[in-house]
Amino acid sequence: MALKKQFVKTKPVCKVTFSIDAKEASAVAVVGDFNNWNAQEGTLSKLKNGTFKATYDLVKDAIYEFKYVIDGSYVNDPEADSYQWNDFAGSENSVLVV
């Protein structure tokens, strides 16, 4: 799993690339504050090596909670900036600071 942040100098956004190694998975999405926890808006594309990947433009100077959805199961990113307990989910969410 990996998070890559690329700040854009001319716009108040950060291009964030979400990637996760899930060779056996058939569908992976990233859900979070930035897409209203909607898996359809966070679909990741599967690469030949089994990694799922997508890049999103997120507003800078913000903090987002997120998780991956791998074949229906919610998974945190071990490389997240931190983790935040979420009472609604009853578990910790990954946190991304941009």
N, C-alpha and C positions, 0 to 999 in steps of 0.2 A: 504494500500500500504506500501511496506517496501523495503528498500535496506539494504543488509547485505554484509559487506566487510570482507574478510578473506585474509590477506596477507600471501604469501608463502615465507618462509625464504630462501629456496634453489633456488628459481627462481625469475626473475624480473616480476612477475605477481601477480595480486590480483584476487581472486575468488569472483565475485560479484553475489549475488543472488537477482534477481528481482522478486518481488511477488506483486500481486494486487488482491484484493477481487472483483470479478465480477461474482457473482452467476448466473445472467441472461444472461451472454454473451455466445456466441457459439465459438468465436475465439478471442484470445488475443496474441499480439506479442509485443516485445520491439524493437524499431528501434533507431538507433543513429549513431554517428561517427564511432563506433567500428564495425558496420556491414553494412556500406554504405547505411543506411536507408532502408534496405531490410527486409520487414516483413517476408518473407519465411525463412530467416536466424535467425530470432528472435522469432520464435514461442514458446509460453509458454505452458506448460502442465497443464491441469485442474485437480485439486485434488478433492476428494470427498466433501470437505467442501465448494467448489465453488471458492477457490483461484486458480489463475493461477501462475505458478512458473517455473523458470529456472535459472541455474547458468552458468556464462560465465567467462573464463579466460581473463582478460584485462591487458594490459601492465601497470605497476606501474608508478608513477610520471607523470601522464597524466590527462587531463581534457577532458571529453566527454559530448556532448550534446545528449539528448535522449528524447523520448516520448513513451508512450504505444499506441498501436492501438487496440481499443476495438470494435469489429464488424465494422471496417472501420472508426471509429471516433478517432481522436488524443487527448490524455489526458496526462497532466503533472502529475508528481509524487509530491504530497504535502510534501514528506519527502526528496526531492532532496536537495543536498548541497547548490544549489542556482539556479537562473534562468537567462537565457541570451536571449535578443531580437535577433531574426533571421529575417533579411529582406526577405530572400527567402520564408520562411513560413508565414511571416506577423504576427507572434505571438512569444511569449516566449517559449523557450524549457527548459526542466529540465536539470540541470548540475550535473554531477557526477565527483568528484575529488578523484583519487586513487593514 
